[in-house]
Every structure is written in C-alpha cells, then in structure tokens.
Amino acid sequence: MKKIKININQKNQNYKLVIGSNIVSKFSNYIKDCNLKISKFFFVIDKNVPKKIVKNLIGSLRKKNITIYYFSATEKNKVQKSVDLILDKMLKKKITRNDCLVAVGGGITGDVTAYAASLFKRGINFINIPTTLLSQVDSAIGGKTGVNTKNGKNLIGTFYQPKMVISDTNFLKSLSKRDIVCGYAEILKHSLIANKNFYNYLKKNINQILNLRSPYIENSIFESCKIKKNIVEKDEKEVNLRRTLNFGHTFAHAYESTLRYSKKLNHGEAVILGMYTALNFSYKKKLINKNNYDEIINHIKNENLPYKLSNYFYLSDIKKIISFMVNDKKNKSKKINLILLKKIGKPIINKNFSQKYLISFLKKELIN
C-alpha cells in the first residue's frame, strides 16, 4: 500500500497523520521530518501490542535513551491513578519538556498518555501510534484526552495536540473480529454524519473491510480520517460542529458506564447500540425520513452488528442509564442533549430533551 499523509491544522499545533503498512520501522525518519531534536523517549505501550512490531519500532531509534512502560489498557484503568503512575515514572527518569512521550496502543492508551503529556511540566512533546482500528479512525485525531470517573466516561481531561500520529495497518492483523467491528462503528458514524457516498461505499464493501482486505480497509481509514480532520479543524474545542462526532455517543457512554465498562460491551459495540438508539429516537421525533431510517437500520441488522438493547439491559437499569446521560459533557441544564440525524450526511445538534421523556422512550426500546 502506498503511504498516505494527511496534514491536520489546529490553532496552536499542526501535525501530520501518516497511514501505511510497516511504517513504524521508519519511526526515526518521521522524527526527523518533524524537526524534533529529542534525546529521551518515554513509551507507554499496551501490553497486548505484538512484540515483534514493538521491536521494529524501538529498533529504529538505535542508540536513543528509551524507557518503556507497559500499560494494561482497560476502561477500568483509564483513571487518574494510571496517569499519576506514568507521571511519577517520568519524573524519576528525569524526563524534560524537550523529550517525548509516545503512546503505542488503542484509544485508552492514547487518551491516558496524551492526558499525561498535557500535564507533565505543563506540556511535553507527544506522539501517538494508534494500534487498533478504532483509535486509528477516531481517538488519535483531534487532541481530546481524558480519563473516566465513577460519575461517567471521559469527564476529566484536556485538549492536547500531538506532534505526529502514525497509523500502521500491520497492527490491525493482531486484532480479533470483535475489535475490528469496534473500529467499524466509528467509520460508520463518520459516514452517517458527513458523507453519503462514503456510506454507500461501506455498505457495498463491508465484508472486505471487516476482513482487512486491501485497498478497502486503507480507503476506509483514509476517508474516515478525512471526515474527522475537516470537523476538528473547524471546531477544535467542541463548541459547535465537533459535537456531531458524538452521534450515538451520549447513549453509548451511558451504556458503558452502567455496565461498569465490563467486557460484555466494548466501546465500539456501545457506539453501534447508541447510534441505533439515536436513529430510533430521530425517527420517533419525525426528524429522519423512513427511507433513510430503514436503509441504516437494515445495514446494522443485516451485518449482525449489536443493536438489541434488551441483550444488555433490563428495565431496572434505565434510571442508572439516564443518570449517566445527565452527566454528559454536552449538557448545560437538567435536560439531555442529543446528536440526532436528519438524513445520511446531515446530523442535528443542540436538541435537548427531558429526563422524563427519555425514560419513557428507553422503556419502549427495551420492551420492543
């Protein structure tokens, strides 16, 4: 596959996203391209990342001063305590602001490490090497960092841009089918909020994409990243347009939190479930026409993507789900803000609904 570069331009930091196969073995060359003069590297690496690829990555730096910290990347470890451990180890290694913190892992590893980078001596060089499909198409772009609390998902965090993002598709070969579906959730979301042609491409080639066939998987990553790039460049701090990236996520984050981030439902599955719920809500409120609604719903069902709420929750869970939805970052009152869909490529933002109405809606969703 030919290497692809995307320039992402933010107000205080421009950086390159590089997409390709076996490109981490050239990591030192990309450091030079960024004009970074770094003497020490501190790597935070997900324990599940294939050791062979890690060896190629580290080997490219040759005689550099390198520290590796292996991280157990779970939602339950995506907390302030994990960040504090990283910061403490960096201080003990006498890392300076001119050195570099590198994340090698999925979205959890990237979020935790980026958050640590934003805090360490008020900001250190940060490079993100996402290793899951989910992180390559979503969390590695846009500068969001954060950790979970008992009150909800990603409620504590910062905006902090990397110096560079390197997406190597070789990492994807080690993922399970479930993890690939997890990433497909965000690819599908991007198509639904921004590009009907891309949605049609996904619908036609989904089996090729889920089986990581070239060039379908690379094209999907590229198009998905382009959509997110265009949105975050216009709205870095999620004031308005960037909120569209939360389509399905208000429900999804509440579902994850209610289940206490159990393995029963991973993030991507929660996003698909959340989008399905948001689509039903959009249809109930007569915001989306039947043709568009049926087309998306059938795509989700025909591909056996998770959509049935009753497989995960009981009526007794509804109040807890609502309590987490109320704590969502987008809310500015006791009402709940939802990102909904008018048609494929046309999201709706700034729609607020009462807790009482949503309780009634979720009860019907669970019964049907």
MARZA-200018 format. One record per atom (N, C-alpha, C, CB): residue in one letter; x, y, z. Coordinates in steps of 0.1 Angstrom, whole numbers, plus 5000, padded with zeros to 4 digits. Each point is the difference from the previous one (the first is absolute). Glycine has a CB too. Layout:
% MARZA-200018
AXYZ...
//
This chain:
% MARZA-200018
M500849885000M499250125000M500950135000M498249875012K501450224980K500750135000K499750085013K499950004975K501250065030K499950075013K499250134997K502249915008I496950125002I499150124998I500350095012I498249874989K501950265007K500250115011K498950095000K502549984998I497050065013I498950105002I500550115009I498249824996N501750305000N500450115009N498850055008N501850074984I498449935029I498950055009I500450135006I499349765005N499950344992N500450145004N499150055011N500850044977Q499849985035Q499350055011Q500550145004Q499549765009K499850314999K500450145004K501450015005K497650055004N502749865006N501350015006N501049894997N498850105018Q500849804973Q500949894997Q499549934987Q500549975024N500450044966N499849924988N500849875000N499650214987Y499849685008Y500749885000Y499649914989Y500250025025K500649884972K499849904989K499449875006K501950104987L497249855005L499549865002L500549924989L497950085012V502849814991V500649924990V499349865000V502350125001I497249834988I499449884999I500749914991I497850105004G502549775000G500749914991G500349875007G501050194989S499749725003S500349875005S501549995004S498149904986N502250045026N501349995004N500850135001N500049774991I499350335012I500750145001I500650035013I498450074983V501349855028V500650035013V501549975000V497849965011S502649954979S501449974999S500950124996S499349764995K500050344999K500750124996K499750125010K499849924976F499950045036F499650105010F501050125001F498849825012S502550144988S501050105002S500050114989S501449835012N498350124975N499950094989N498950105002N500949834985Y498050135021Y498850095002Y500450105011Y498449824993I502450145016I500450105011I500850114993I500149825017K500850144974K500850104992K499150104992K501949844999D497150104995D499150074991D499250115009D499749804985C500150175027C499350105009C501050105006C498349835005N503050164992N501050095005N500050005015N499750154981L500149735025L500149985015L501449955004L497549965000K503150115008K501349965006K499849955014K501350174985I498649705016I499649935012I501149915005I497550014994S502950005019S501049925005S499449885008S501550205001K497449815004K499349905008K498649974995K501450065020F498349814979F498649964997F499449925011F500650004975F498250035029F499349925010F498849944993F500750155019F499349724979F498949934993F499049945010F501649954981V497150085017V498949935007V499449904990V499650205016I500649674986I499649904990I499049905006I502250024990D496749975003D499049905004D500649865000D498150144990K501749795021K500649865002K499649914988K500050035025N498949994969N499549914989N500550034987N498049985013V502850134985V500650034987V501049894996V499650255004P500449704984P500949904996P501550045002P498349934983K502449995024K501450035004K500950024988K499749875021K500150054968K500850014988K500050144994K499649764996I499250305004I499850144994I500650105009I497949934988V502050055025V500650095010V501549994999V498149975016K502549924981K501449984999K500550084988K499949775010N499350234979N500450074988N499950155002N499249824986L499850225022L499850145003L501250055009L497549974999I502849975012I501150045009I501349994993I498649925019G501649974973G501249984993G500450124990G499649765002S499450304993S500350114990S500650125007S498149934987L501850085026L500650115008L501549985003L497750055009R502849834989R501449965003R500550045013R500350024976K500550085025K500750035013K499450105009K502049944988K496750095009K499350105008K499749955014K499050094979N500950005030N499649975014N498549975001N501950155009I497849724994I498649964999I499549935013I500349974975T498550075029T499449945012T498749944995T501150165017I498549724986I498849944997I499149975012I501149904979Y497750145021Y499149975011Y498849934993Y500750205014Y499149674990Y498949924995Y498750025008Y501749834992F497350205000F498750045006F498949904998F500750244997S498549735013S498949914998S498850084996S500949845017A498850174970A499050094995A498649955001A501750084984T497649955027T498649975002T499350135004T500549765006E498250244992E499250125004E500150025015E498449964981K501849935027K500150025015K501350065003K498549805003N502550194988N501350065003N500250144994N500949775001K498050274992K500050134994K499650115010K499549904977V501350115033V499750085012V501250095004V498349825008Q501550275001Q501050105004Q501249925006Q498350185004K501549725003K501049925007K501149954989K498449935018S501150034971S500949954989S500950114995S498349824994V501050305004V500850124996V501150045010V497950084987D501749915026D500950045010D501349915000D498150095014L501649784984L501149904999L501050034989L498549835009I500950214979I500950044989I500850125003I498349904984L501050205021L500750135004L501149975010L497950134995D501949795015D501049975010D501249934994D498249985017K501649934974K501149934993K500850094991K498749795001M500650304993M500750104991M500950095009M498149994983L501450055028L500850095009L501249935005L497950125007K501949754997K501249925004K501049984990K498549895016K501150114971K500949984989K500650134995K498749804993K500950315014K500550144997K499750044986K501849965017I497050014978I499550044987I499950155000I498849784996T501550294994T499950144999T498950044990T502450035006R497250104993R499050044991R500449994985R499350165017N502149834981N500549984986N500049864996N501450205003D498349715006D500049854996D498649974995D501749955018C498049924980C498849964993C499349885007C501050094979L497749935023L499249895005L499249944988L499750115023V500449764976V499449934988V499049895005V502150044987A496749975007A499049905003A499949904989A498750175013V501449704991V499949894990V498949915005V502450014994G496450005000G498849925005G498750064994G501349945021G497650014984G498750044996G499650145006G499449764997G499350275002G499550125005G500350035015G498349984982I501649915026I500250025014I501450045003I498249835005T502750104989T501550045002T500250144995T500649754998G498950284990G500250134995G499450115008G500049904978D498850085027D499450115009D500750025013D497849944990V502649955016V500750015013V501450064998V498749805008T502050164982T501350054998T500050154995T500849774994A498350264998A499950144995A499650095012A499349924977Y499850035032Y499750085012Y501250025008Y497749915000A503149995002A501350015008A500950104993A499849765008A500350244979A500850094992A499650145002A500449824983S498350215018S499550135002S500350065014S498249954983L501949965026L500350045014L501550015004L497849895005F503050034989F501449995004F500750134997F500049754995K500450315015K500850134999K499250104991K502249885004R496550114996R499150094993R500149974984R500150175018G500449714979G499949974986G501349954994G498350164998I501749714997I501249944995I499749954986I500849935023N500250064968N499849944987N499349875001N502150114991F496949875000F499249885001F499849954986F498850085021I501449784977I499849944987I499049885003I502350074991N496749925000N499049895002N500249894989N498450175011I501749714993I500149894990I498849915003I502650014998P496350014996P498849925003P500149864994P498650215001T501049695006T500249864996T498749934997T502150005013T496750064990T498749944997T499350084989T499849915024L499350024970L499250074989L499250115006L499949794987L499650195025L499250115007L500950125002L498649835011S502550164994S500950115003S500550074988S500649895022Q499750034968Q500650054987Q499050094993Q501449804998V497350175003V499050084993V499350115009V499649804985D500750205028D499350095009D500850065010D498149864996S502250085015S500650065012S501450074998S498749845013A502050104977A501450064997A500050134994A500849774998I498050274997I499950134992I499250105008I500249884978G500350245024G499150115006G500550055013G498249904988G502750035019G500650055012G499249985013G501050164985K497949765015K499349985013K500849905008K497850054989T502349985024T500649915010T499049985011T502450084994G497849825014G499149995011G500049875007G498650154989V500849855023V499849885009V498649995005V502450015006N497249874998N498749975005N500050035015N499649834982T499250195024T499750015014T498849915003T501150245002K498649755011K498849925004K498750074995K501349925020N498850214976N498950074996N499850004985N500350155019G500649794974G499849984985G501350004993G497950125002K502049874984K501149974991K500650134995K499049794993N502350225007N500850124995N499650135005N500249874980L499450145033L499650125006L501150095004L497949895008I503350054994I501250085004I501049994988I499649965025G500850164970G501049994989G500350144995G499149784994T501750224995T500550134994T499949984985T501550055020F498850064973F500350004986F501550024998F497650094994Y503049815000Y501550014998Y500449934987Y500350015025Q500350064966Q500249954987Q501449934999Q498650184990P501549715003P501349934998P500950074991P498849795005K502450174994K501050054990K499849924987K501650075018M497949814984M499849914988M499249885004M502250084991V497149874999V499249875002V500549904989V497950125011I502449764993I500549904991I499049885000I502450085002S496949904988S499049894999S500549894991S498150165004D502449735002D500649894993D499049894999D502350065008T497249904980T499049904999T500549865003T499050144982N502349845020N500549875004N499449965014N502150044986F497750065022F499549975014F498749944999F501250195009L498049844981L498649955000L499949854998L499450224990K501649725005K500049854997K499949925013K501450044980S499050025031S500049935013S498650015007S502550045002L496650044992L498750035007L499049894997L500550244998S498649745012S498949914998S498950064991S500549905023K498650014972K498950054992K499250105008K499949784987R499950205026R499350095009R500650135000R499249815014D502150204987D500850125000D499850084987D501649905017I498450034972I499850064987I498750064999I501649844990V497350095015V498750055000V499950135009V499149774996C501750235014C500050115010C500550134992C500549845019G500550144972G500550114993G499150044989G502349935005Y497049974989Y499050034989Y498950095005Y500549784990A499250215023A498950095006A500350144997A499649835018E501750224984E500350144998E500150034986E501250005022I499349914969I500050034986I498650024995I502049864997L497050055007L498650024996L499550135005L499749755001K500650285012K499550135005K500550124992K500049905022H501250104974H500550114992H499350014986H502349975011S497449924983S499350004988S498550065002S501449804991L498050165020L498650045002L499950155003L499649775009I501450294997I499950145003I500550094989I500249945024A500650004966A500650094991A500149974986A501350055019N498549824977N500249974986N499249884995N502350095003K496749934990K499149894995K500849914990K498050145004N502849914988N500849924990N500949905008N500050194983F500649865028F500849915008F499249905007F501650195003Y497249845001Y499149905006Y499749904990Y499050175015N500749874972N499749904990N501249914997N498450164990Y502849895011Y501249924998Y500149905011Y501250194989L498549855024L500149915011L498949894999L500950185014K498049864982K498949904998K500349894990K498350185007K502349874982K500449914989K501249905004K499150184984N501849885024N501349935002N500249955014N500950134981I498149875027I500249975015I500749875002I497950135005N501849764988N500749885003N501550014997N497949884994Q502550194995Q501450024997Q500750085011Q499449994975I499950115030I500550095010I500249925013I498950204990L500149735014L500149925013L501149894999L497650055005N502749914983N501049894998N501450074997N498249844992L501950295010L501250074998L500649994986L500449975024R498850014966R500549994986R500450144995R498549804996S502750194997S500550124994S499450024985S502249985014P497550144982P500250135006P498850055008P501550054981Y497549865021Y498750045007Y500350055014Y498749844986I502150095022I500250055013I500850135001I500049765007E501050254984E500750135000E499250124995E502149864995N497150114995N499050114995N499150045011N500249914977S499349995031S499050045010S500750085011S498749794995I502550175009I500850085010I500250144995I501149795008F499350224980F500450134994F498750094999F501849894987E497150065008E498850084998E499550045014E499449884978S500650035032S499550025013S500950115007S499249775002C502150224996C500950105006C499850144994C501649825004K498150184982K499850134994K498750075005K501149914980I497950015023I498850065006I500350065013I498549834988K502250095021K500250065013K501050124999K499749775010K501350224982K500950114998K499250134996K501849844993N497350154998N499250124995N499250065011N499949914977I499650005032I499250055011I500850065011I498349824995V502850125009V500850055012V500850124996V500149775009E500250254978E500750124996E499050125001E501549874984K497350115014K499050115001K499650035014K499249944977D500849965031D499550015014D500949925010D497650044991E503650015012E500949925008E499549975014E501850114987K497549985019K499649995015K498649955002K501650185005E497749774984E498749945001E499050115005E501049785005V499050334988V499150115004V498649984992V501950165004N498249794984N498849984992N500149884991N499750255001L500949774987L500149894990L500549875005L500350184983R500849835025R500649875004R499149925009R502250125000R496849935005R499049925007R499349904992R499650205014T500449824973T499449894991T500849875001T499250184984L502049825020L500849885002L499549925011L502050124991N497149945017N499449925011N498749934997N501150175015F498649824972F498849934996F500049865006F499950144978G499149835029G499949875007G500849985013G499749924978H501250185025H500949995011H499450035014H501850054984T497150045016T499450035013T499449875005T499550244993F499849694999F499549875004F501149905003F497950044986A503149955004A501149905001A500750025013A500250004976H500350125028H500750025012H499249965012H501350184989A497449855011A499249965011A499849855001A498850224998Y501249714991Y499949865000Y501249945006Y498550004980E502750055016E501349945005E500150035015E501050044978S498650085026S500150035014S499149925009S500750234993T498149755002T499049925007T500549855002T498250154991L502549804999L500549865001L501450005007L498749944979R501750185026R501350015006R501249954991R498849985023Y501150064965Y501049974990Y500449855000Y500950235003S498149694997S500249855000S500349964986S498549975020K502149914979K500349944987K498849964992K502149925009K496750094997K498849964994K499750104988K499149915022L501450214979L499750104990L501250094998L497650005005N503249994984N501150094998N499650144995N501549804996H499450295002H499650144996H499350004986H501950095014G498749844977G499450014986G498749945000G502249994991E497649905016E498749935001E499050105006E501049775001A499450305009A499150105007A499750114991A501049945022V499950104969V499850114990V498949954990V502450095003I497749794992I499049954991I498749995006I501749874988L498250085025L498849995007L499450155003L500849785011G500250314991G499650145003G499450064987G501750025018M499049964971M499550054987M498649944996M502450044993Y497549845010Y498749934997Y498950075008Y501249784995T499150245018T499050075009T499750144995T500849865019A500350214977A499850144996A499250014987A502250065011L498049844980L499249994988L498549985003L502149914988N497749995021N498649985004N499450135006N500549755004F500350325004F499550125006F499750114989F501349955021S499650064969S499850094989S498849974992S502550034999Y497249844999Y498849964993Y498850035008Y501349824988K498750155025K498950035008K499650155001K500649805014K500450284985K499850155000K499850054986K501450025021K498549894969K499750044986K501050104995K497649975005L503750004999L501150084995L500749944988L500450085023I499549794975I500649924989I498949934992I502149975013N498050034974N498949944992N500249855000N499850204985K499149735011K499949855002K501149934991K497650025005N502650034983N501049944991N501450005006N498650074980N501850055024N501450005007N500049925012N500350234991Y498749775017Y500049935013Y500149854997Y498650185010D500549774981D500049864996D501349954995D497650014995E503050074996E501349974994E501149975010E499350144980I500849955030I501149995010I499749895010I500450244998I498349755006I499649905010I500349864994I498350155010N501349834977N500249874993N501449974999N497950044987H503050065010H501449984999H500649945013H500250194983I499449875028I500449965013I499549865003I500050235008K498849744990K499449875002K500549894991K498050115008N502249924979N500449904991N501449955002N498550114984E502449985022E501449975002E500249945015E500650184983N498249795023N500149955014N500850085010N499849784990L500150365008L500650095009L499150015012L501250134982P499449905030P499250005012P498950125000P501949905013Y496950064989Y498950104999Y498949985011Y500550034976K499449855029K498949975009K500350045014K499349814985L500150295020L500250065014L499849895011L499450234991S499549695006S499649905011S501149895001S497650054995N503449944996N501049905002N501050055011N499849934976Y500150195028Y501050065009Y499450065013Y501450054980F497349995019F499450085011F498649955003F501450194994Y498249845019Y498749975005Y499350145002Y500749775011L498050224991L499250125003L500650075013L497949904989S502650025020S500550055013S501350084998S499049815012D501650194976D501350074997D499750144995D501149784995I497750255001I499750134993I500450125008I498149884988K501550125025K500350125008K501550025001K498049975013K502849934988K501550015000K500550054987K500149815017I499350144972I500550054986I499750154999I499549774990I499350275014I499650145000I501050095009I497649934995S502750025016S500950075009S501450034994S498849905020F501750004972F501350024993F499850104988F500749775008M498150224986M499850094989M499950145004M498849824989V500650215023V499950135006V501450065002V497849945011N503249974993N501350055003N500950024987N499849885022D499650104966D500850014988D500550144998D498649834990K502650195004K500650134999K499250104992K502249885002K497050084989K499350094991K498950075007K500649864981N498950095031N498850055006N500350135008N499149775002K500050334996K500250125008K498850035009K501350094981S497849815020S498950015009S499649865005S499250224989K499649775017K499649875004K499449924988K499550095023K500349974966K499649934988K501249934994K498250174996I501549744995I501149924994I500250034985I499549815016N501750234980N500350044987N500349884991N500850225008L498549764981L500349894991L500450054986L498349865013I502650074981I500350024986I499249904992I502450085005L496849974986L499049914992L500350014986L498350035018L500949914973L500349994986L498750044992L501749825004K498550274987K498950044991K500049924988K500250235008K500949744986K500249904989K501549974999K498050094987I502449815005I501449964999I500850124996I499349764995G501750285013G500850124997G499550125006G500649894980K498350115027K499450125006K499649985015K499250074977P501849955032P499749995014P499350125006P502049855002I497450135009I499350115007I500650025014I497849964987I502650165016I500650035014I499150095008I502349974990N498050045023N499350095009N498649975002N501650174993K498049705007K498749965003K499949955015K499549944975N499750125033N500049965014N498649945004N501650185005F498549725003F498749925004F500049985015F499949894977S498950105028S499849985015S500449865004S498250175000Q502249815012Q500349875005Q498849915000Q501850105015K497149964988K498749925000K499749944987K499250155018Y501049934971Y499749964987Y500949884996Y499250234993L502149795010L501049904997L499849875007L501650184995I497949835018I499749885007I498949924993I500750115022S498349964974S498849944993S500549934987S498450175010F502449904983F500649954987F500849885002F500150234991L500849775019L500849885002L499249885005L501950155005K497149875002K499149895004K499449934988K499550125022K500149964968K499449944988K501149934992K498250185000E503049885000E501149934993E500349865006E500950234994L499149765019L500349885006L498949894998L501350135017I497549924983I498949904999I499949954985I498850125019N501449974971N499949964986N501149904996N498950224995
//
